């Protein structure tokens, strides 16, 4: 059974860290604590106010993140 990969992003409304699924990069998500809505952003790249990534770029970045997680898991196995 495949498992989802998550990254942490700070909620801009309440400041709590929210677990966001990698496949939601570039989409609007919400904070479970305060219900604040925000766009899931790349944890290692795109900053607020910069040019938005295209869908193809987001998918490529998500695939690189997934490969990095798989490589890390293989090293610890």
N, C-alpha and C positions, 0 to 999 in steps of 0.2 A: 504494500500500500504506500503510495508516494506521500511524502510529507511536504508541507509548505515551508518556504524559507521566509523569514521575517527580518526587518531591520527596525531600529528604534528611531523615532523622530519626535522631537519636542512639539507639543501642542502650542501653537502661538497664542491661544486664549488663556489657558490655565498653567502652562509650563510643565505639565506632566509628560512623561515619556510614553509614547503610544507605540505598540507593536503594529507594524504595517507589513502586509504581505508584499513581497517583491513584485508580484504581478500587478499590484495596484499603483506602481510608479507612474506619475503623471496624472493620476485620477484624483477626484475629490474624495476625501475620507473624513471621518469624524472621530472625535475623542469620546471614548466610552465614559469618561468621568464628567466632563462639562458639556458634551454635545457640540463643542466647537468644530466648525468645518474648515478644512484646509486641503491643499494639494500635497499629495505624497511626493516628496522630492528625493532625488538621488543623494544618499548619505555621503558620497565621496566626490561630488562634483558640482552640479548646478546650484548656484546660490539664488536666493530670492532676488527678483528684479532682473535677472539675466534672461537672455533669450531662451524660450522654452525649447525643449528637445522634441524632435519629431517622433512619431510612433515607432519608426524603424530604429532610431537611436535608443529609445527607451527599451525596446525588446533586446537590442544588442547588449546594452548595459545590464539588463536583468539576466541575460544568459551568462555574461562574464561573472556576475555575482554568484549565480548558481554553480558555475564551474569552480570558483574559488572555494565555496563551501564544500563541494564534493571532494576537492583535492585535500582540504583540511581534514575532512572526515576519514579519507583513505589513509592519511598519515597517522591518525590516532587509532586506527583499527588494527 
